Amino acid sequence: MRKILLRTFWAVLILCVLLFSTLLGLAYWYKPVALDAVEKALKQHCKGEVRYKWSSFGFFKKWGELTLSLYQVHILPTSISTKGKTDNATAHIAQVHFSFDWGAMWEQQYTLKRIYVEELDAESSFLDVWQIPASPTSAVRLEEILIEKAQFDVPIVGKQDFLSFEVETAHLQFAGKDLNQFVCKVKAEKCLYIHEKQTFWELKNLGLQTEITYTPKSKILQFNETQLKIRDANFALRGNCTFRENLPALLDFKFRSKEGNLQALLALLPPRYYDELGGYKAKGKLFFAGSVQGEAGKGKVPAVEASFGGEELEIISPHSLQQSITQCVLEGKMDAGVLRISAFEGKLGSQRFRSAFLLSNWSKPHVVATMEAGFDLSALHEFYPLPRWETLNGLGGLKLHLDTDLAELYKTTTEPKKMLATGEFELINVSAKPQEGNKTHQKVNAKIVFQNDGAEVRNLQTQWGNNDLTLKGKVQNWLAYLLVAEQPLHFRGELASKFVQLADFINPTLALPATLQGQIRLSIDSLAYQKLHAKKVRADLTLKDKILKSGNLTLQIAEGSMSFLGILNAQKENFITLDGRTILKNTQASQIWYAFGNFGQKIIQDTQITGKLDADIRSGLVFDKNLVLKLNHAVCDAELTFTKGELKEVQVLNDLAQKVQLPEIRTLPYNVMHALLQLRNQTLFVPEWDIVGNYNLGIVGRATTEKGLDFRLRLQPKRNLVYHINWTGNTNSFQLAYPPDTEQPHLETNWKREKEAYLKIFKSNTSHESVKIDTMKIGD
């Protein structure tokens, strides 16, 4: 039994090898004949020349199916076919696979069954080199054509404007053997209208299913019962396409919406607006119908006409059952390339609106729109929830006349846009609660006047918690900012307030929008943040490219003054940097310590220091995206001068008093206390800390988060008496000790040498540094 199985195995293996060798032999010997049959078939359909890089022939592209494959195929018009280049080809195809009826191969009949096309990129002139023969031969009989990943570019006017169709799959199934009748199913990804490389209009998720009959004698393609699906809307299409020798094809189609609902109109909107409005429905009868007639090809575009509308409609929101637009009237049509909505009006809540819209010149789209509307903000927010707001109440009003080229809105230059926009917008006694936070904007009143490309904020007032804000100024490019993604908004104005609680305006994460740029003059009478309280805050702030610059920021704090020049850079995704210079003048040291939380240290608390403080601090700080300071990247150079104050009950002074048996220095008065501080690589260097008074005390050394304190102290209670002491440990359990070498001249020399070394490092790091602030002036 085992021998029988073994012999059977070898017999089957030998048969498989023979069959495989036979197939390879057939593929080798019959490939030229198959290529000749395909080339003859293509010549019946192409007026131009077909070129390809290489080919293969066998049963293995699709197992058991005899297939001829052509790779990197180019179809060229006859007029350029002799140039030897493919740059001007009207179609580029990655792969084309021709499937044969291999059962008839023995009679040398190469009848095509299926054609698979992969990655087709074609222009509209492709139709000028492709033709359907009047009497196709038997070798061209097909069962189906399958196209995957295709793109067709159809010029509208010249070379700057065209429609681009991106097709995922197109499947043609032939009912007979003569190509005269077939069913076509298309799954398309996108349809784009592009002008000067800018996309003005875009549709996604297209579907087409149709039965097409071709009459060779008249060269007419008849479309019967064609179903076109755009998103969730279905359209019925009927008509024909007539091919003419050396002339553009003639189109004659009529279409209509099958359901007669709002989706037929919404489906034609760009994706950005369809995603927001696609869920809205309408009660009442809507109609949408039109026609496509005229020449197509060789730069010719057929005329598209359509009309749509309805009366006594009710538009229902997917967000609210209580609020809907009632008494709605819609009238519109498209004729000779002009889209005109002559009326769109209705009532929402207690307020009415009416508007009109016109879009002309598709090569350079031009928009004219007018709108007059009153807003019951509560009803509007229920019908169409406005982003970032939980509740809205109050009244608003809008009058607007717009006249502009859409291309203007896509320009990114800072020059004024060539547009006409006039009107005004008002808010009256509005209250608004944001989705984040628990404070509500109260008594919001505003008046904004539109002036062509700009808008003037004449008065915007709000009361937010304990904060009150008043904004005045000018805004440019406002319409492009609202309608076109990544368009900048330019602003220039003044922000005033009697009181600001700064914590209400700081988010856990700080993100400066790249699309906002401009200047604000800030004027705040009183400002509070945690323990910090300041008065008369004045600043010029400039924002551009996610960089915020402060110029001339001044405030009154701790009975003195503070000024700051700084640059906040938020261009990186994972961190932000703050570089600046802070100057304090004539401030109370204890209040500064308290206001800034004792600067995160425990050695000297705000209750243990008095006196006047002047300071010059230069810093470069790095924060992560949650505004947490990254100490390993922080740098700081500070010069502090304290006058006429005292240190009392500081732990190091208590230990020092016990060490040298001078209890009176537990409270250490001073005339002047001068300190130099430097932060580098998580190390705090103290090149100089001199306290001058009845008792002179000097400190020099450094501290790190890992090794703790390493300082030298020099105490001189009397002219001829000097103590040298080491101060080591951490801030919670440090200790004082006399140096092992008690020889006074030697200790004094070491003190001076170490202090000079630290001072040299400090001066080398700070002597050539300066903060440069590029602050722009506010106002005209």
C-alpha positions in Angstrom: 0.0 0.0 0.0 2.8 2.3 0.8 4.5 1.7 -2.5 1.3 2.4 -4.4 0.8 5.7 -2.6 4.4 6.7 -3.3 4.1 5.8 -7.0 0.9 7.8 -7.2 2.6 10.8 -5.6 5.4 10.7 -8.1 3.1 10.2 -11.0 1.0 13.3 -9.9 4.1 15.3 -9.4 5.5 14.5 -12.8 2.1 15.3 -14.4 2.1 18.7 -12.6 5.6 19.5 -13.8 4.7 18.5 -17.4 1.6 20.7 -17.2 3.5 23.6 -15.7 6.2 23.2 -18.4 3.5 23.0 -21.1 1.9 26.2 -19.8 5.2 28.0 -19.8 5.9 26.8 -23.3 2.5 27.9 -24.5 3.0 31.3 -22.9 6.4 31.6 -24.6 5.4 30.5 -28.1 2.0 32.2 -28.3 2.9 35.5 -26.6 3.8 37.3 -29.9 0.5 36.1 -31.5 -1.5 37.3 -28.4 0.3 40.7 -28.5 -0.6 41.1 -32.2 -4.3 40.3 -31.5 -4.4 42.8 -28.6 -2.7 45.5 -30.7 -5.1 45.0 -33.5 -8.0 45.3 -31.1 -6.6 48.5 -29.6 -6.2 50.0 -33.0 -9.9 49.7 -33.6 -10.5 51.9 -30.5 -7.5 54.3 -30.5 -6.9 57.0 -33.0 -3.5 57.6 -31.5 -0.6 55.4 -30.5 -0.4 52.9 -27.6 3.0 52.4 -26.0 4.1 50.3 -23.0 7.4 49.5 -21.2 7.1 45.7 -20.9 4.6 42.8 -21.0 4.0 39.3 -19.6 1.8 36.4 -20.8 0.6 33.3 -18.9 -1.9 31.6 -16.7 -0.6 32.9 -13.4 -1.7 36.6 -13.1 -5.1 35.2 -12.2 -4.8 31.4 -11.7 -6.2 29.3 -14.5 -6.9 32.4 -16.7 -4.8 33.1 -19.7 -3.7 36.8 -19.3 -1.6 39.2 -21.3 -0.3 42.1 -19.1 1.0 45.4 -20.3 2.9 47.7 -17.9 3.4 51.5 -17.9 1.0 52.1 -20.8 0.8 55.5 -22.5 -1.8 56.6 -25.0 -0.7 59.4 -27.2 -2.7 61.5 -29.8 -1.6 60.9 -33.4 -0.3 64.5 -33.6 2.5 63.8 -31.1 3.0 60.1 -31.5 6.2 60.5 -33.6 8.0 62.5 -31.0 9.2 59.5 -29.0 8.1 61.0 -25.6 5.2 60.3 -23.3 5.0 63.5 -21.4 2.1 64.8 -23.5 0.2 61.5 -23.3 -3.5 61.8 -22.7 -3.6 58.7 -20.5 -1.1 57.0 -18.3 -1.9 53.5 -17.0 0.2 51.5 -14.5 -1.1 48.1 -15.6 -3.6 46.6 -18.1 -4.5 42.9 -18.0 -6.2 41.3 -21.0 -7.9 38.0 -20.3 -8.4 35.5 -23.2 -10.7 32.5 -23.8 -7.9 30.0 -23.6 -10.1 27.1 -24.6 -10.2 28.5 -28.1 -6.5 29.0 -28.2 -5.8 25.7 -30.0 -7.7 27.1 -33.0 -5.6 30.3 -32.7 -8.6 32.4 -31.8 -7.7 35.0 -29.2 -11.1 36.3 -28.0 -10.8 38.9 -25.2 -13.0 38.1 -22.2 -12.0 40.7 -19.5 -9.9 43.8 -19.3 -8.4 45.0 -15.9 -7.0 48.5 -15.7 -5.0 49.6 -12.7 -4.1 53.2 -11.8 -5.4 55.2 -14.8 -4.6 58.9 -15.0 -6.3 60.6 -18.0 -7.2 64.0 -19.4 -10.4 64.9 -21.1 -8.6 64.8 -24.5 -8.4 61.0 -23.9 -11.9 61.0 -25.5 -10.4 62.5 -28.6 -8.2 59.5 -29.2 -10.7 56.8 -28.0 -13.4 55.6 -30.4 -16.0 52.9 -30.4 -15.8 51.0 -33.8 -18.9 50.8 -35.9 -18.4 47.0 -36.5 -16.2 45.4 -33.8 -14.6 42.2 -34.7 -15.1 38.9 -32.9 -11.7 39.3 -31.2 -13.1 42.2 -29.2 -16.0 40.5 -27.6 -15.9 41.3 -23.9 -17.6 40.1 -20.7 -16.4 43.0 -18.5 -14.0 45.8 -18.0 -12.8 46.6 -14.5 -10.9 49.9 -13.7 -9.3 50.5 -10.4 -7.8 53.8 -9.1 -8.4 56.2 -11.9 -8.3 60.0 -12.2 -9.8 62.1 -15.0 -9.0 65.8 -15.4 -11.5 67.7 -17.5 -10.5 71.3 -18.4 -13.2 73.9 -18.2 -11.6 77.1 -19.4 -8.0 77.1 -20.6 -5.6 75.2 -18.4 -6.2 76.9 -15.1 -9.7 75.6 -14.4 -10.7 71.9 -14.5 -12.8 69.3 -12.9 -10.9 66.4 -11.4 -12.7 63.0 -10.9 -11.0 60.4 -8.6 -12.6 57.0 -9.2 -12.0 54.0 -6.9 -13.6 51.4 -9.2 -15.5 51.3 -12.4 -17.1 48.1 -13.5 -18.6 47.6 -17.0 -20.5 44.3 -17.6 -21.5 43.6 -21.2 -24.9 42.0 -21.9 -24.2 40.8 -25.4 -21.2 39.9 -27.6 -21.0 43.1 -29.6 -20.3 45.8 -27.0 -23.5 47.5 -27.8 -25.1 47.1 -24.4 -23.6 47.1 -21.0 -24.2 48.0 -17.4 -21.8 50.4 -15.7 -21.2 50.7 -11.9 -18.9 53.4 -10.6 -17.6 54.0 -7.1 -16.0 57.4 -7.1 -14.0 59.0 -4.3 -14.0 62.7 -5.2 -15.0 65.3 -7.7 -13.0 68.6 -7.4 -13.3 71.9 -9.1 -9.8 73.5 -9.2 -8.9 77.0 -10.2 -5.2 78.0 -10.3 -4.3 75.0 -8.0 -6.9 76.0 -5.4 -9.8 73.7 -4.7 -13.1 75.7 -4.6 -15.6 72.9 -4.6 -15.4 69.2 -3.6 -17.7 66.2 -3.5 -17.0 62.8 -2.0 -18.6 59.3 -2.0 -20.1 59.3 -5.5 -22.0 56.4 -7.1 -23.2 55.7 -10.6 -25.3 52.8 -11.9 -26.6 52.8 -15.4 -27.7 50.8 -18.5 -26.1 52.1 -21.7 -27.0 51.1 -25.2 -24.7 52.0 -28.1 -26.0 52.3 -31.7 -22.9 52.0 -34.1 -24.7 53.5 -37.1 -25.6 56.8 -35.4 -22.8 56.6 -32.8 -25.2 57.4 -30.0 -24.7 56.3 -26.4 -28.2 56.1 -24.8 -28.3 56.2 -21.0 -31.4 54.5 -19.7 -32.5 54.5 -16.0 -29.3 56.0 -14.7 -29.0 56.3 -11.0 -26.5 58.8 -9.6 -25.9 58.9 -5.8 -24.1 61.8 -4.2 -23.6 61.1 -0.5 -27.2 60.3 0.8 -29.0 61.9 -2.1 -30.3 60.0 -5.2 -30.7 61.5 -8.6 -32.3 60.1 -11.8 -30.6 60.8 -15.1 -31.7 60.2 -18.7 -30.2 61.2 -22.0 -27.7 60.4 -24.7 -24.2 61.3 -25.9 -23.6 61.5 -29.7 -20.1 61.0 -31.0 -19.0 63.0 -34.1 -16.0 62.6 -36.3 -13.3 65.2 -35.5 -15.9 67.2 -33.5 -16.8 67.5 -29.8 -19.4 65.0 -28.5 -23.0 66.3 -28.1 -24.6 65.8 -24.7 -28.4 65.9 -24.0 -29.3 64.9 -20.4 -32.1 65.6 -18.0 -31.8 64.9 -14.2 -34.0 65.3 -11.1 -33.9 64.5 -7.4 -35.7 61.2 -6.8 -36.8 61.9 -3.2 -37.5 65.7 -3.5 -35.9 66.5 -0.1 -33.3 68.7 1.5 -30.5 66.1 1.0 -30.5 66.8 -2.8 -29.3 70.4 -2.1 -27.0 69.6 0.9 -25.3 66.8 -1.0 -23.7 69.4 -3.4 -22.1 71.3 -0.6 -18.3 71.1 0.1 -17.4 68.5 2.8 -16.8 71.1 5.5 -20.3 72.3 5.3 -22.0 69.0 4.6 -20.5 67.5 7.7 -22.2 70.2 9.7 -25.5 70.4 7.9 -26.0 66.9 6.5 -28.3 65.9 9.4 -30.9 68.6 8.8 -34.3 67.6 7.3 -37.1 69.5 5.7 -40.9 69.0 5.8 -42.7 70.1 2.7 -42.1 69.4 -1.0 -38.8 70.4 -2.5 -37.9 70.1 -6.1 -34.6 69.9 -7.9 -34.3 69.3 -11.6 -32.2 70.3 -14.5 -30.5 69.5 -17.8 -27.0 69.2 -19.4 -26.9 70.1 -23.1 -24.2 71.0 -25.6 -20.7 70.1 -26.8 -18.2 68.3 -24.6 -14.5 67.8 -25.4 -11.7 69.9 -27.1 -12.2 72.7 -24.6 -16.0 72.7 -25.0 -18.2 72.6 -21.9 -22.0 71.8 -22.1 -24.5 74.2 -20.6 -25.9 73.1 -17.2 -29.2 74.4 -16.1 -31.1 73.6 -12.9 -33.9 74.9 -10.7 -34.8 74.1 -7.1 -36.9 75.4 -4.3 -40.0 75.0 -2.2 -42.6 77.0 -0.2 -44.0 76.7 3.3 -41.1 74.5 4.3 -40.1 73.6 7.8 -36.4 72.8 8.3 -35.8 70.5 11.3 -32.6 70.4 13.3 -31.1 67.1 14.4 -30.1 68.8 17.6 -33.5 70.0 18.9 -37.2 69.0 18.5 -38.4 72.3 19.8 -36.6 74.7 17.4 -37.0 74.7 13.6 -37.1 77.2 10.8 -40.7 77.8 9.9 -42.5 79.6 7.0 -39.4 79.0 5.0 -39.3 79.9 1.3 -36.4 78.8 -1.1 -36.1 79.8 -4.7 -33.0 79.2 -6.8 -31.7 78.2 -10.2 -28.5 77.8 -12.2 -28.3 79.1 -15.8 -25.4 80.0 -18.1 -22.9 79.2 -15.4 -24.6 81.4 -12.8 -26.0 80.0 -9.5 -28.7 82.3 -8.1 -30.6 81.9 -4.9 -33.1 84.6 -5.3 -34.8 84.0 -1.9 -34.1 82.1 1.2 -36.1 83.4 4.1 -38.0 82.1 7.2 -38.5 82.4 10.9 -36.5 81.0 13.8 -37.8 81.5 17.3 -39.2 85.1 17.4 -36.9 86.5 14.7 -37.1 86.5 11.0 -34.3 86.4 8.3 -34.0 86.8 4.6 -31.1 86.5 2.2 -30.1 86.2 -1.4 -27.0 84.7 -3.1 -25.3 84.7 -6.5 -22.3 82.8 -7.7 -21.0 83.6 -11.2 -18.0 83.0 -13.5 -16.8 79.6 -12.5 -13.3 80.2 -14.0 -12.9 83.0 -11.5 -15.8 82.5 -9.1 -17.6 85.7 -8.0 -20.0 85.9 -5.1 -22.7 88.5 -4.3 -24.7 87.9 -1.2 -27.1 89.9 1.0 -28.6 89.1 4.4 -30.8 90.8 7.0 -31.5 88.8 10.1 -32.5 89.1 13.7 -31.3 86.4 16.1 -32.9 84.9 19.1 -29.6 83.4 20.3 -31.2 80.9 22.5 -33.3 79.5 19.6 -30.4 79.7 17.2 -28.1 77.8 19.6 -30.7 75.0 20.0 -31.2 74.8 16.2 -27.5 75.0 15.3 -25.2 74.6 18.4 -22.4 77.1 18.2 -19.0 75.6 19.1 -17.4 76.1 22.6 -20.7 77.5 24.1 -23.0 75.6 26.5 -25.8 78.2 26.6 -26.6 81.4 24.8 -29.3 84.0 25.5 -30.1 87.4 24.2 -30.6 89.1 20.9 -28.5 89.8 17.9 -28.8 91.4 14.5 -26.9 91.3 11.2 -27.1 93.4 8.0 -24.5 92.4 5.4 -23.9 93.0 1.7 -21.0 91.0 0.2 -19.5 91.3 -3.3 -16.1 89.6 -3.9 -14.1 87.1 -6.0 -13.6 83.8 -4.1 -10.0 83.8 -5.3 -9.4 86.8 -3.1 -10.3 84.9 0.0 -7.6 82.3 -0.7 -4.7 84.8 -0.9 -2.4 84.7 2.1 -0.9 88.1 1.6 -1.3 90.8 4.2 -2.5 93.3 1.7 -6.2 94.3 1.8 -8.5 92.0 -0.1 -10.3 93.4 -3.2 -13.8 92.9 -1.9 -16.8 94.8 -0.9 -18.4 93.9 2.4 -20.6 96.5 4.2 -23.0 96.2 7.1 -23.0 95.8 10.8 -23.5 93.2 13.5 -24.9 93.8 17.0 -25.3 91.9 20.3 -27.8 93.2 22.9 -27.6 92.1 26.5 -26.3 88.7 25.8 -25.3 86.0 28.4 -23.2 83.1 27.3 -21.8 80.2 29.2 -18.7 78.4 27.7 -18.4 74.6 27.7 -15.2 74.8 29.7 -15.3 76.6 33.1 -18.2 77.5 35.3 -18.3 81.3 34.7 -20.8 82.9 32.4 -20.4 86.0 30.3 -23.0 88.5 31.4 -24.2 91.8 29.9 -22.4 91.2 26.6 -23.0 94.1 24.2 -21.2 94.7 20.9 -21.4 96.6 17.7 -19.2 95.6 14.8 -19.2 97.5 11.5 -18.0 95.8 8.3 -15.8 97.9 6.0 -14.8 95.9 2.9 -11.9 93.5 3.9 -12.0 94.8 7.5 -14.3 95.1 10.4 -14.3 97.8 13.1 -15.1 96.6 16.7 -16.5 99.9 18.0 -17.5 98.5 21.4 -17.5 95.0 22.8 -18.2 94.7 26.5 -18.6 91.7 28.8 -18.7 90.9 32.5 -17.2 87.4 33.1 -17.2 86.4 36.7 -15.4 89.2 38.5 -13.7 90.1 35.2 -14.8 93.0 33.0 -13.5 93.6 29.5 -13.9 96.3 26.9 -12.5 95.7 23.5 -12.1 98.2 20.6 -10.2 97.9 17.4 -10.0 96.7 13.8 -9.9 93.3 12.2 -8.8 92.4 8.7 -9.4 89.3 6.5 -12.3 88.3 8.7 -14.4 86.7 5.9 -11.5 84.5 4.6 -10.7 83.5 8.2 -14.3 82.3 8.7 -14.7 80.5 5.4 -11.3 79.2 4.4 -9.1 76.9 6.5 -5.7 78.2 7.5 -6.4 81.8 6.6 -4.9 84.4 8.9 -6.9 86.9 11.0 -5.2 90.3 11.5 -6.2 92.4 14.5 -5.2 95.7 16.1 -6.9 97.2 19.1 -7.2 98.1 22.7 -8.3 95.9 25.6 -9.3 97.6 28.8 -10.5 96.3 32.2 -11.1 97.5 35.7 -10.3 94.0 37.2 -8.9 90.8 35.8 -8.5 87.4 37.6 -5.7 86.0 35.5 -6.3 82.4 36.5 -9.7 82.5 34.7 -7.8 83.0 31.4 -5.1 80.4 31.7 -5.8 76.9 30.3 -4.0 73.8 31.5 -2.5 73.7 28.0 -1.3 76.8 26.1 -1.8 76.8 22.3 -1.4 80.0 20.3 -3.3 79.7 17.0 -1.0 80.2 14.0 -3.8 82.0 12.1 -4.1 84.9 14.5 -1.7 87.8 14.3 -1.7 91.4 15.3 -1.3 93.9 18.2 -3.2 94.7 21.3 -2.7 97.5 23.8 -3.5 96.3 27.2 -4.8 98.5 30.1 -5.9 96.8 33.4 -6.5 98.8 36.5 -6.2 95.8 38.9 -5.0 92.3 38.3 -4.9 89.2 40.5 -3.2 85.8 40.1 -2.9 83.4 43.1 -1.1 85.6 45.7 0.0 88.2 43.2 -1.9 91.5 43.1 -0.9 94.3 40.7 -2.3 97.7 39.7 -2.1 99.8 36.6 -1.0 97.0 34.2 0.0 98.4 30.8 1.4 96.5 27.9 1.8 96.3 24.1 1.4 92.7 23.0 2.3 91.5 19.5 1.2 88.0 18.2 2.6 86.5 14.9 3.4 83.0 13.8 2.6 81.6 17.3 5.1 84.0 18.9 3.8 86.4 21.5 6.0 89.4 22.3 5.5 91.8 25.2 6.7 95.4 24.8 6.7 97.9 27.6 4.8 95.7 30.0 4.7 97.7 33.3 2.7 97.3 36.5 2.7 98.5 40.1 3.4 95.7 42.6 4.5 95.4 46.2 4.5 99.2 46.6 6.9 99.5 43.8 7.0 98.9 40.0 7.8 96.0 37.7 8.6 96.0 34.0 9.0 93.1 31.6 10.2 92.5 28.1 9.6 89.0 26.8 9.0 86.5 24.0 6.7 83.5 24.3 7.4 81.0 21.5 4.7 78.3 21.0 5.8 77.1 17.5 6.8 73.6 18.7 4.1 71.0 19.5 5.6 69.6 22.8 7.0 72.6 24.5 7.0 76.4 24.7 9.8 78.8 25.6 9.7 82.1 27.5 12.7 84.4 27.2 12.6 87.7 29.0 14.0 90.4 31.2 12.3 91.5 34.4 13.2 94.7 36.3 11.9 95.5 39.9 12.2 98.9 41.4 11.6 100.0 44.9 9.4 97.0 45.9 8.8 95.5 49.3 10.9 92.3 49.5 8.4 90.4 51.8 5.5 91.2 49.4 7.5 90.1 46.3 8.4 86.8 48.2 4.7 86.3 49.0 3.3 87.2 45.6 5.6 84.7 43.9 5.2 81.9 46.4 8.7 82.2 47.9 10.0 81.2 44.5 9.6 77.5 45.3 12.3 77.5 48.0 12.2 77.0 51.8 15.4 78.7 53.0 14.0 82.2 53.2 10.2 82.7 53.6 8.2 85.9 53.0 7.8 86.3 56.8 11.5 86.2 57.4 12.7 89.1 55.1 12.0 92.8 55.0 13.4 95.8 53.1 13.3 97.4 49.7 14.1 95.3 46.6 15.5 96.3 43.3 16.2 93.5 40.8 17.3 92.8 37.2 16.5 89.3 36.1 17.1 87.7 32.7 15.7 84.3 32.2 15.1 81.6 29.5 12.4 79.1 30.6 11.0 76.0 28.9 7.6 74.6 29.7 5.9 71.4 28.5 2.5 71.4 26.8 0.8 71.4 30.2 2.7 74.5 31.3 5.0 72.5 33.7 8.5 74.0 34.0 11.3 71.8 32.7 14.0 72.7 35.2 16.7 70.9 33.3 16.3 73.5 30.4 15.8 76.6 32.5 18.5 79.4 32.6 18.4 82.5 34.7 20.8 85.4 35.7 19.7 87.7 38.4 21.1 90.7 40.3 19.2 91.5 43.5 19.8 94.6 45.7 18.0 94.8 49.1 18.2 98.0 51.3 17.3 98.8 54.9 15.8 95.6 56.0 16.5 92.5 58.1 16.5 88.7 58.0 15.0 87.1 61.1 14.6 83.6 62.3 16.1 82.1 59.2 17.3 78.6 60.0 20.8 79.1 58.7 21.1 82.2 60.9 19.8 80.3 63.9 22.4 77.6 63.3 25.1 80.1 62.7 24.3 82.0 65.9 24.6 78.8 67.9 27.8 77.8 66.1 29.7 81.0 66.8 27.8 81.8 70.1 26.3 85.1 68.9 22.6 84.9 69.6 22.0 88.4 68.4 22.5 87.4 64.8 19.3 85.3 64.8 17.8 88.6 63.5 20.3 90.2 61.1 19.6 93.8 60.1 21.3 95.1 57.0 21.9 98.4 55.2 22.5 96.7 51.9 22.2 93.1 50.8 23.5 92.4 47.3 23.1 89.0 45.5 24.1 87.6 42.2 22.3 84.3 41.2 22.8 82.1 38.2 20.8 79.0 37.1 22.4 76.5 34.7 21.9 72.8 34.2 19.7 72.4 37.3 22.5 74.1 39.4 22.0 77.4 41.2 25.3 79.3 41.5 25.7 82.1 44.0 28.8 84.1 42.9 28.1 86.8 45.5 25.7 87.3 48.4 27.0 90.1 50.6 25.1 91.4 53.6 26.4 94.7 55.0 25.3 96.0 58.4 26.4 95.8 62.0 27.4 92.2 61.1 28.8 91.5 57.6 28.0 88.2 56.1 29.1 86.8 52.7 27.9 83.7 51.0 29.3 82.0 47.9 28.7 78.5 46.5 26.2 76.4 44.6 23.2 74.1 45.1 21.9 71.2 43.0 18.7 69.1 43.2 20.8 65.9 43.6 23.8 67.0 45.8 22.1 69.7 47.8 23.9 72.8 49.2 27.6 73.5 49.0 28.3 77.0 50.3 31.0 79.0 52.0 30.1 81.6 54.7 32.2 84.5 55.8 31.0 86.2 59.0 32.7 89.3 60.4 31.0 90.5 63.6 34.0 92.8 64.5 36.8 94.4 62.5 39.5 92.0 63.7 37.3 88.9 63.9 36.3 86.7 60.9 34.5 83.3 60.9 34.8 80.9 57.9 32.1 78.2 57.8 31.0 75.4 55.4 27.3 75.1 54.7 26.3 71.8 53.3 23.3 69.4 53.1 19.8 69.9 51.7 17.3 72.6 52.4 15.5 70.6 55.1 18.6 69.2 57.0 21.6 71.3 56.2 24.6 71.7 58.6 27.3 74.2 59.4 30.9 73.2 60.1 34.3 74.9 60.5 36.7 74.2 57.7 39.4 71.7 58.7 42.1 74.3 58.0 41.7 77.0 60.7 44.6 79.2 59.6 43.0 82.6 59.1 45.1 84.0 56.2 44.8 80.8 54.3 41.0 80.7 54.7 40.7 84.3 53.6 42.7 83.6 50.5 40.6 80.5 49.6 37.4 82.6 50.1 38.6 85.3 47.7 39.8 82.8 45.1 36.5 80.9 45.1 34.4 84.1 45.0 36.4 85.4 42.0 36.0 82.1 40.2 32.2 82.2 40.5 32.1 85.9 39.5 34.2 85.2 36.4 31.7 82.5 35.4 28.8 84.8 36.0 30.2 87.7 34.1 31.2 85.5 31.1 27.7 84.3 30.8 25.9 87.6 31.1 28.2 90.4 29.9 27.2 90.0 26.2 23.6 89.0 26.5 20.7 91.3 25.8 17.0 90.9 25.2 15.8 92.3 21.9 12.1 92.9 21.6 10.6 93.7 18.2 7.4 95.5 19.3 5.2 97.2 16.8 3.4 100.4 17.5 -0.4 100.4 18.1 -2.7 102.6 16.1 -2.8 104.2 12.7 
